[in-house]
Amino acid sequence: MTESEHATTESGVSRSEAFWLWLKVGLLSFGGPAGQIALMHRYVVDEKKWISDSRFLHALNYCMLLPGPEAQQLAVYIGWLLHGIRGSLVAGLWFVIPGAIVIYVLSVLYALYSGIALVDGIFLGVKAAVLAIVLQAIIRLGSRVLKKPLLVCLAVFGFVATFFLHLPFPLVVLIAAVTGWLGGRVSPDAIKMDHGHGSGDDVAEPVLEARSSRQTLMAAGIFAVLWALPILIIVATLGRGHVYTEESLFFSKLAIVTFGGAYAVLAYMTEQVVGHYSWLSTGQMIDGLGMAETTPGPLILVTQFVGFLAAFNNPGTLNPLLAGTLGALLTLWVTFVPCFLWIYVGAPFIEKLRGSTGLNNALSAITAVVVGVIASLALWFASHVLFAQTSRVGGDSLYFDLPVISSVNVFALVVSVVSAVLLIRFKQPVLRVLLGAAVAGVIWRLSGF
């Protein structure tokens, strides 16, 4: 190993040490965004003391504002803080690669062998347990964020706006940001959070003079080209209507307009891929979410599963497995390349505004409203996992899907409740709970139910 590889940067952290830590995070980042963010906090703030708790939360609040997976973008941001562009690439890529490999293998097995009792039983148990994981995520995030009455009201607003009113998420985010900014000006204590609860607040901060805004913005330009060029080539050569064209355009739009992280975008994505494009059924979409929850990496890797199945089911002249593989790779590209772009565009300015009370209040308000959005997803998810039928209640602008009580899946209900108790009350590891639920599902299916 060369001397430069051992060298430390102005942050005091060696690049080789950072590489192995990000690889470890990528391999162990189970449990969805809440678990992944907690894992990064544990390693980077509590154990390594590379950055302070307040800086970690400042970066997290900005990432919650962005479209796309907030946990992966947080890894990119922290990598950039420590080692610039190179550090952000190492952190962001290794956060995704292990999970992407696993999701690809599982997607192939799912496409080739779904319908077999063993496979169906695994997914039946897992998606029931995933409901408990989403509930745990709400409790964890809510307990950390909702410490002021105004923040609680914003969470309630986020739930009502998305579950009943179906407002566009960018509008919900804008309302929350304006409310947080104005609320902080009217009453400074209404929004301001005390972030000094971590053990890392007294550590030396990374020195950021070397984080050139010009260099970072140049990297943003490069990633913008890397994102757009394959899409332009595909549209020009294959034309509208081809599955690869539709995938590249849809998931690129998803990367731009969907805010609040993976949990917040799943309802919209399901509506589009199931209702509009007819690429998957609702059951397959929920299976994909269960798959993403049980593997390392960001939850938004469920898009890779969707991209694979969409192309596998519409292969054209290609072999279905090859078509699915290309669909998965294309979806990965247009989903995750923008994550680097958003960080490179905004991080230098967010760091310069780190002491801005108005910005911090707006970001805290957005984080609060996302709690409500995740709660709306949990309710939607529960209605489809626990019940075979739902009925639409309401009119055109105010409506929701009410579960048909007689269609309840008793097995799924029992597994969800038991999983929630194990996770929340007895603090059992996520993987242990998911494994137990999968085994229960297999036994249930093989027994003939």
Phi, psi and omega per residue, in radians:
M1 nan 2.384 -3.078
T2 -1.327 2.872 3.136
E3 -1.100 -0.635 -3.117
S4 -1.134 -0.505 3.137
E5 -1.278 -0.440 3.095
H6 -1.526 -0.280 -3.001
A7 -1.148 2.565 3.042
T8 -1.698 2.655 3.079
T9 -1.603 -3.052 3.131
E10 -1.104 -0.274 3.095
S11 -1.350 -0.225 -3.118
G12 1.472 0.147 -3.094
V13 -1.992 2.224 3.130
S14 -1.270 2.594 3.141
R15 -1.151 -0.645 3.140
S16 -1.148 -0.700 3.107
E17 -1.118 -0.708 3.116
A18 -1.132 -0.705 3.134
F19 -1.003 -0.862 -3.088
W20 -1.188 -0.576 3.105
L21 -1.186 -0.754 -3.134
W22 -1.183 -0.585 3.042
L23 -1.112 -0.726 3.108
K24 -1.103 -0.762 3.110
V25 -1.068 -0.750 3.139
G26 -1.086 -0.607 -3.132
L27 -1.388 -0.451 -3.036
L28 -1.909 0.073 -3.011
S29 -1.451 1.197 3.083
F30 -1.605 2.935 2.943
G31 1.591 0.269 3.088
G32 1.370 -3.103 -3.045
P33 -0.998 -0.733 -3.096
A34 -1.071 -0.804 3.132
G35 -1.171 -0.650 -3.127
Q36 -1.198 -0.726 3.107
I37 -1.135 -0.713 3.106
A38 -1.104 -0.684 3.125
L39 -1.116 -0.791 3.111
M40 -1.086 -0.741 3.127
H41 -1.055 -0.743 -3.126
R42 -1.066 -0.812 -3.084
Y43 -1.327 -0.858 -2.970
V44 -1.378 -0.638 -3.083
V45 -1.704 -0.969 -3.001
D46 -1.304 -0.824 -3.049
E47 -1.541 -0.943 -3.077
K48 -1.418 -0.466 -3.101
K49 0.971 0.725 3.134
W50 -1.357 -0.619 3.056
I51 -2.376 2.868 -3.102
S52 -1.456 2.872 3.113
D53 -1.109 -0.699 -3.106
S54 -1.154 -0.680 3.121
R55 -1.219 -0.647 3.083
F56 -1.040 -0.817 -3.120
L57 -1.220 -0.569 3.074
H58 -1.099 -0.787 3.104
A59 -1.138 -0.712 -3.137
L60 -1.088 -0.765 -3.141
N61 -1.058 -0.684 3.094
Y62 -1.149 -0.751 -3.138
C63 -1.143 -0.551 3.067
M64 -1.157 -0.450 3.124
L65 -1.308 -0.415 -3.015
L66 -1.437 2.702 2.921
P67 -1.244 2.620 3.097
G68 1.745 -3.033 -3.036
P69 -1.330 1.966 -3.042
E70 -1.166 -0.568 -3.120
A71 -1.189 -0.745 3.129
Q72 -1.173 -0.691 3.117
Q73 -1.185 -0.576 3.068
L74 -1.127 -0.693 3.077
A75 -1.088 -0.750 3.108
V76 -1.073 -0.774 -3.126
Y77 -1.062 -0.842 -3.106
I78 -1.160 -0.705 3.066
G79 -1.043 -0.673 3.092
W80 -1.164 -0.712 3.103
L81 -1.021 -0.722 -3.020
L82 -1.428 -0.730 -3.003
H83 -2.439 0.412 3.055
G84 1.204 -2.645 -3.066
I85 -1.055 -0.800 -3.136
R86 -1.047 -0.749 3.135
G87 -1.134 -0.649 3.135
S88 -1.174 -0.638 3.110
L89 -1.154 -0.775 3.126
V90 -1.068 -0.838 -3.105
A91 -1.136 -0.815 -3.077
G92 -1.192 -0.710 -3.105
L93 -1.230 -0.786 -3.102
W94 -1.281 -0.308 3.037
F95 -1.234 -0.467 -3.032
V96 -1.779 -0.709 -2.934
I97 -0.999 -0.850 -3.119
P98 -1.026 -0.784 3.136
G99 -1.163 -0.636 -3.140
A100 -1.112 -0.684 3.114
I101 -1.122 -0.785 -3.123
V102 -1.145 -0.773 3.139
I103 -1.064 -0.685 3.125
Y104 -1.074 -0.830 -3.138
V105 -1.067 -0.776 3.142
L106 -1.164 -0.604 3.106
S107 -1.113 -0.731 3.101
V108 -1.074 -0.824 3.141
L109 -1.097 -0.692 -3.136
Y110 -1.129 -0.778 -3.101
A111 -1.170 -0.613 -3.064
L112 -1.522 -0.511 -2.969
Y113 -2.181 0.156 3.079
S114 -1.142 2.601 -3.033
G115 1.775 -0.308 3.046
I116 -1.396 2.375 -3.021
A117 -0.976 -0.691 -3.123
L118 -1.078 -0.840 -3.118
V119 -1.160 -0.799 -3.139
D120 -1.076 -0.659 3.130
G121 -1.126 -0.700 3.106
I122 -1.035 -0.848 -3.090
F123 -1.231 -0.551 3.085
L124 -1.073 -0.824 -3.140
G125 -1.212 -0.702 -3.071
V126 -1.139 -0.806 -3.084
K127 -1.201 -0.437 3.023
A128 -1.211 -0.676 3.111
A129 -1.249 -0.546 3.141
V130 -1.069 -0.591 3.086
L131 -0.999 -0.719 3.103
A132 -1.176 -0.596 3.122
I133 -1.149 -0.718 3.106
V134 -1.106 -0.718 3.102
L135 -1.078 -0.726 3.101
Q136 -1.090 -0.675 3.123
A137 -1.083 -0.706 3.115
I138 -1.089 -0.787 -3.110
I139 -1.127 -0.762 -3.121
R140 -1.127 -0.861 -3.114
L141 -1.174 -0.739 -3.136
G142 -1.096 -0.703 -3.131
S143 -1.171 -0.470 -3.141
R144 -1.490 -0.498 -2.979
V145 -1.825 -0.755 -2.941
L146 -1.505 1.214 -3.105
K147 -1.900 0.061 3.119
K148 -2.275 2.531 -3.132
P149 -0.966 -0.706 -3.132
L150 -1.130 -0.628 3.111
L151 -1.186 -0.637 3.058
V152 -1.103 -0.759 3.114
C153 -1.080 -0.663 3.110
L154 -1.153 -0.655 3.089
A155 -1.117 -0.744 3.094
V156 -1.086 -0.745 3.094
F157 -1.037 -0.767 3.137
G158 -1.048 -0.687 3.116
F159 -1.156 -0.879 -3.108
V160 -1.119 -0.739 -3.079
A161 -1.116 -0.595 -3.093
T162 -1.651 -0.639 -3.060
F163 -1.435 -0.702 -3.074
F164 -1.772 -0.771 -3.037
L165 -1.588 -0.373 3.105
H166 0.999 0.734 3.109
L167 -1.253 2.609 3.066
P168 -1.040 2.371 -3.062
F169 -1.073 -0.678 3.077
P170 -0.994 -0.624 3.103
L171 -1.172 -0.725 3.114
V172 -1.071 -0.761 3.118
V173 -1.099 -0.746 -3.136
L174 -1.095 -0.777 3.121
I175 -1.070 -0.750 3.134
A176 -1.110 -0.763 -3.117
A177 -1.099 -0.782 3.129
V178 -1.125 -0.726 3.114
T179 -1.079 -0.765 3.134
G180 -1.118 -0.742 -3.135
W181 -1.145 -0.827 3.141
L182 -1.196 -0.720 -3.138
G183 -1.065 -0.675 3.118
G184 -1.194 -0.545 3.108
R185 -1.278 -0.676 -3.131
V186 -1.272 -0.782 -3.126
S187 -2.447 1.745 -3.048
P188 -0.962 -0.542 -3.101
D189 -1.445 -0.088 -3.076
A190 -1.242 -0.502 -3.066
I191 -2.086 -0.660 -2.980
K192 -0.952 2.253 3.134
M193 -1.861 2.545 3.049
D194 -1.566 1.875 -3.071
H195 -1.644 0.124 -3.050
G196 -1.492 0.674 -3.113
H197 -1.721 -0.111 -3.097
G198 -1.578 2.860 -3.133
S199 -1.418 -0.096 -3.022
G200 -1.754 0.135 -3.035
D201 -1.254 -0.261 -3.110
D202 -1.787 0.185 -3.120
V203 -1.483 2.762 3.106
A204 -1.208 2.315 3.139
E205 -1.349 2.623 3.009
P206 -1.044 2.496 3.074
V207 -1.429 2.250 -2.974
L208 -1.887 0.120 -3.117
E209 -1.040 -0.568 -3.117
A210 -1.347 -0.124 -3.130
R211 -1.451 1.328 -3.070
S212 -1.105 2.174 3.070
S213 -1.066 -0.661 -3.131
R214 -1.110 -0.809 -3.138
Q215 -1.110 -0.733 -3.125
T216 -1.171 -0.705 3.103
L217 -1.185 -0.564 3.034
M218 -1.106 -0.706 3.076
A219 -1.093 -0.651 3.093
A220 -1.069 -0.734 3.108
G221 -1.086 -0.720 3.119
I222 -1.090 -0.767 -3.120
F223 -1.234 -0.511 3.050
A224 -1.105 -0.713 3.107
V225 -1.189 -0.765 3.127
L226 -1.050 -0.589 3.124
W227 -1.288 -0.803 -2.992
A228 -1.397 -0.598 -2.986
L229 -1.055 -0.853 3.124
P230 -1.066 -0.620 3.141
I231 -1.131 -0.775 3.134
L232 -1.099 -0.700 3.131
I233 -1.134 -0.771 -3.124
I234 -1.127 -0.808 3.139
V235 -1.084 -0.707 -3.096
A236 -1.217 -0.625 -3.053
T237 -1.596 -0.611 -3.062
L238 -1.762 -0.440 3.123
G239 1.401 2.902 3.128
R240 -1.192 2.585 3.125
G241 1.725 -0.398 3.083
H242 -1.260 2.539 -3.056
V243 -1.064 -0.634 3.134
Y244 -1.212 -0.632 3.074
T245 -1.119 -0.819 -3.120
E246 -1.130 -0.689 3.106
E247 -1.116 -0.824 -3.092
S248 -1.104 -0.708 -3.129
L249 -1.266 -0.760 -3.100
F250 -1.150 -0.853 -3.077
F251 -1.279 -0.414 2.990
S252 -1.197 -0.738 3.077
K253 -1.090 -0.690 3.110
L254 -1.051 -0.651 -3.136
A255 -1.217 -0.332 -3.090
I256 -1.702 -0.760 -2.906
V257 -1.804 -0.128 -3.077
T258 -1.788 2.074 -3.078
F259 -1.944 2.829 3.018
G260 1.641 0.155 3.088
G261 1.479 -3.116 -3.002
A262 -1.080 -0.770 -3.104
Y263 -1.042 -0.650 -3.072
A264 -1.282 -0.409 -3.049
V265 -1.733 -0.169 -3.014
L266 -1.101 -0.686 -3.127
A267 -1.090 -0.769 3.122
Y268 -1.131 -0.782 -3.118
M269 -1.102 -0.727 3.122
T270 -1.094 -0.751 3.123
E271 -1.016 -0.690 -3.094
Q272 -1.337 -0.873 -3.034
V273 -1.297 -0.454 3.112
V274 -1.585 -0.878 -3.035
G275 -1.441 -0.785 -3.037
H276 -1.502 -0.927 -3.068
Y277 -1.542 -0.385 -3.103
S278 1.021 0.626 3.097
W279 -1.318 -0.643 -3.082
L280 -2.360 2.840 2.940
S281 -1.549 2.898 3.094
T282 -1.030 -0.722 3.130
G283 -1.076 -0.722 3.111
Q284 -1.150 -0.643 3.113
M285 -1.107 -0.729 3.112
I286 -1.186 -0.657 3.047
D287 -1.047 -0.732 3.109
G288 -1.087 -0.696 3.090
L289 -1.110 -0.740 3.087
G290 -1.068 -0.680 3.100
M291 -1.091 -0.793 -3.123
A292 -1.167 -0.573 3.125
E293 -1.214 -0.500 -3.038
T294 -1.643 0.032 -3.120
T295 -2.098 2.782 3.113
P296 -1.226 2.843 3.100
G297 1.733 3.024 -3.085
P298 -1.143 2.553 -3.126
L299 -1.076 -0.468 -3.103
I300 -1.191 -0.092 2.991
L301 -1.061 -0.197 3.013
V302 -1.008 -0.453 3.082
T303 -1.102 -0.563 3.107
Q304 -1.133 -0.719 3.083
F305 -1.070 -0.774 3.124
V306 -1.106 -0.809 3.136
G307 -1.068 -0.663 3.114
F308 -1.142 -0.909 -3.085
L309 -1.123 -0.669 3.142
A310 -1.040 -0.797 3.141
A311 -1.325 -0.602 3.109
F312 -1.074 -0.691 -3.131
N313 -1.412 -0.237 3.131
N314 -2.307 1.137 -2.975
P315 -1.378 -0.265 -3.060
G316 1.118 -2.231 -3.137
T317 -1.559 -0.051 -3.104
L318 -1.512 2.785 2.941
N319 -1.086 2.353 -3.076
P320 -0.947 -0.701 -3.128
L321 -1.171 -0.709 3.082
L322 -1.149 -0.742 3.121
A323 -1.053 -0.769 3.120
G324 -1.116 -0.683 3.124
T325 -1.099 -0.787 3.110
L326 -1.128 -0.670 3.090
G327 -1.100 -0.702 3.121
A328 -1.144 -0.767 3.139
L329 -1.125 -0.744 3.124
L330 -1.088 -0.751 -3.141
T331 -1.133 -0.730 3.084
L332 -1.019 -0.774 -3.078
W333 -1.072 -0.936 -3.039
V334 -1.310 -0.244 3.091
T335 -1.471 -0.726 -2.951
F336 -1.803 -0.418 3.061
V337 -1.026 -0.728 3.101
P338 -1.079 -0.440 3.138
C339 -1.053 -0.709 3.083
F340 -1.195 -0.696 -3.120
L341 -1.031 -0.824 -3.089
W342 -1.094 -0.682 3.131
I343 -1.170 -0.778 -3.110
Y344 -1.146 -0.592 3.131
V345 -1.235 -0.744 -2.954
G346 -1.801 -0.511 -2.992
A347 -1.002 -0.752 -3.140
P348 -1.030 -0.671 -3.115
F349 -1.344 -0.630 3.097
I350 -1.111 -0.669 3.107
E351 -1.147 -0.685 3.121
K352 -1.163 -0.479 -3.120
L353 -1.715 0.284 -3.019
R354 -1.042 -0.490 3.128
G355 -1.585 0.066 -3.103
S356 -1.306 2.024 3.136
T357 -1.123 -0.717 -3.125
G358 -1.074 -0.771 3.123
L359 -1.123 -0.783 -3.139
N360 -1.091 -0.663 3.108
N361 -1.140 -0.737 3.120
A362 -1.102 -0.745 -3.135
L363 -1.177 -0.682 3.091
S364 -1.106 -0.672 3.106
A365 -1.132 -0.696 3.107
I366 -1.115 -0.749 3.109
T367 -1.038 -0.696 3.141
A368 -1.136 -0.755 -3.100
V369 -1.174 -0.519 3.112
V370 -1.146 -0.543 3.062
V371 -0.992 -0.780 3.106
G372 -1.143 -0.642 3.115
V373 -1.129 -0.729 3.108
I374 -1.125 -0.653 3.096
A375 -1.097 -0.653 3.105
S376 -1.154 -0.645 3.063
L377 -1.107 -0.755 -3.121
A378 -1.035 -0.723 -3.140
L379 -1.185 -0.733 3.083
W380 -1.090 -0.773 -3.129
F381 -1.074 -0.779 -3.135
A382 -1.070 -0.706 -3.109
S383 -1.128 -0.482 -3.129
H384 -1.630 -0.458 3.119
V385 -1.443 -0.723 -3.015
L386 -1.584 -0.270 -3.088
F387 -2.286 2.449 3.134
A388 -1.399 -0.384 -3.079
Q389 -2.371 2.552 2.996
T390 -2.348 2.770 3.092
S391 -2.247 2.440 -3.121
R392 -1.305 2.257 3.130
V393 -2.112 2.267 3.095
G394 1.995 -2.941 -3.089
G395 -1.856 -2.579 -3.068
D396 -1.341 -0.656 -3.051
S397 -1.838 -0.360 3.141
L398 -2.224 1.814 -3.092
Y399 -2.743 2.879 3.034
F400 -2.769 2.844 3.138
D401 -1.645 2.058 -3.133
L402 -1.674 2.175 3.134
P403 -1.126 2.520 3.021
V404 -1.504 1.935 -2.990
I405 -0.980 -0.675 -3.085
S406 -1.157 -0.244 -3.114
S407 -1.685 0.271 -3.084
V408 -1.084 2.450 3.055
N409 -1.661 1.774 -3.028
V410 -1.086 -0.704 3.140
F411 -1.061 -0.845 -3.133
A412 -1.086 -0.679 3.123
L413 -1.095 -0.790 -3.130
V414 -1.117 -0.794 -3.131
V415 -1.111 -0.686 3.127
S416 -1.119 -0.781 -3.125
V417 -1.143 -0.821 -3.132
V418 -1.090 -0.740 3.132
S419 -1.088 -0.717 3.125
A420 -1.101 -0.735 3.124
V421 -1.110 -0.770 -3.130
L422 -1.122 -0.712 -3.102
L423 -1.306 -0.827 -2.972
I424 -1.528 -0.766 -3.076
R425 -1.462 -0.768 -3.036
F426 -1.824 0.056 3.021
K427 0.953 0.671 3.125
Q428 -1.289 2.599 3.121
P429 -1.076 2.536 -3.094
V430 -1.037 -0.783 -3.079
L431 -1.099 -0.642 3.121
R432 -1.137 -0.736 3.130
V433 -1.157 -0.760 -3.141
L434 -1.126 -0.684 3.118
L435 -1.117 -0.768 3.107
G436 -1.083 -0.717 3.121
A437 -1.135 -0.695 3.121
A438 -1.110 -0.758 3.112
V439 -1.090 -0.754 3.108
A440 -1.062 -0.714 3.123
G441 -1.103 -0.714 3.120
V442 -1.123 -0.796 3.125
I443 -1.052 -0.729 -3.133
W444 -1.101 -0.794 -3.137
R445 -1.185 -0.790 -3.094
L446 -1.196 -0.384 3.123
S447 -1.379 -0.088 3.019
G448 1.772 0.038 -3.125
F449 -1.413 nan nan
